Amino acid sequence: MKIKLKNCLSALIMGIFLFPAFTSFGFVAGIDSIKTPDNWFLLDPMEDGFMGTGTEKAYDLILKNKTPKQTVVVAVIDSGIELDHEDLEGKIWVNEGEIPGNGIDDDGNGYVDDVHGWNFIGGPDGSHVDADSHELTREFVRLKAKYEDMEQEDVKRRNREEFAYWERVKANFEESKKEAQTNYNMYSNMMEGFSGMAELLKDEFDRDNFKKEDLNDFEAEDEKVQNAVDMMTQLFSMVNMQDPGINEILGMLGDAVEHFEVQAKYAYNTDFNPRDIVGDDPENYKEKYYGNNDPTGPDPSHGTHVAGIIAANRGNDLGVDGIAEHVLIMPIRAVPNGDERDKDIANAIRYAVDNGAHVINMSFGKSYSPGKKQVDKAVKYAARKGVLLIHAAGNSSKEINPNNNFPNRWYERRGESNSWLEVGASSSIDGENLAADFSNFSKERVDLFAPGVDIYSTVPGSEYKSNSGTSMAAPTVSGVAALLLAYYPDLKAKEVRTILKSSVYRPEVEEVNVPGQEKTIRFDELSGTGGLVNAYQAVQMAESMQN
């Protein structure tokens, strides 16, 4: 369907710069962008006026003359991590029991040459799963084979619950697939149109880039050029970004096109199945030893950004300071460009626990979980071994519950994990937009909020970039947890969880915009604690517990 550009301008703004996310747990670009320091997430609400974590205050006022007692290992289950990033030097976990490159499982853990972690979505020949389908699609394919030609009256009593589930999956899949294709067509058309206008004006101005100020009071003799000026002026005036150039805007639009192309071609493609690359049996949850030893993968952008928030070297005058100084990142690749698989997540959690992780960061999630029982077993295993799990709540602007957001701390049968934290995303200013517009929320299901808007961190190529999402909020909490464990190693995982929840900073603003909705609500109704993670207050509490 051909869509006129003028009719799509507001869709462009909402779709790229204010909409929930390109993926449920991926980066959210250009959201709530205001002029803030790159390190705002390290600053303190009371001292600095930004709704950060108070990390610098904790170091300056409490930890300055203290010696850390241990190096904390944080496992990052993600898309992959650039191991040689300049600001992660010395911060990547090394398996001392392995001799690199000898093709032998020296430490006997079942994973050959896992010197820097493991890749559960790689092939034995060193290849990788990059894109994968959504779990919704995989469930649709599985259930279609069983129920496609059946009517409700033909279903046996014992299968009626599953048949009802199939009907919900089918309706959701068909709607989602149609929406993805529509979005891809729309954004592709917009990209083509806006790019053409931009090139026309670049030629007119004889420059490679231009900003809104270059269009002010410009009157063209050619009607086509003037139309381009009018459209670009309107575009610049609506984009919620800090003084962008047209190339920056087009770059973000290109990201949207790429995202929806993946959605249309892979995420909802019932014929697409890249799992043959791995060579395992996806339905065999007892199978553990598959994949390869390259935890970087084809696109480690997401995982590298997450790692930098936690552990980027402090005080080296490069890029960004991470939250925790005495920390190592254990890279575990299990998240493709698409939905992760429950088998891989369960094995990734167990790998992290068995190889010495103190904290596991999980900046991923999905809406269906056919293998939840197996993931639950891994979560219970982590709890028994004293490992803290920190999970991003997601970027769909929705109220989450145990049945619409996975993985989660609620076990399928009964009970919940006491070593799990669910994290929403917040912005830098104490005002009505404090809760990020994209963030999921829940008084019962989200524990606390943490900085997740315009977070500056490491990306591949030893570069740096600001990104937004609960994917950024979760490692902010993981960094604070690692900071506590480095100086107070006797703390148990559940004690760290209690401290982080009990020491939150409660903002002055009472009512905020409900993410994704045109109404306000008390901020303390969006999470169980009603507050923001705060390293300074957490360290204070941990210190008092030691005395």
PyMOL commands that set and color helices and strands:
alter all, ss='L'
color gray80, all
select helices_A, chain A and resi 5-18+40-42+45-48+55-63+86-88+135-147+152-154+157-205+212-214+223-238+246-267+274-277+301-311+342-354+372-384+470-487+493-502+523-525+535-546
alter helices_A, ss='H'
color red, helices_A
select strands_A, chain A and resi 72-78+118-119+327-333+359-362+388-392+420-426+448-451+455-459+463-467+511-513+520-522
alter strands_A, ss='S'
color yellow, strands_A
deselect
rebuild
show_as cartoon
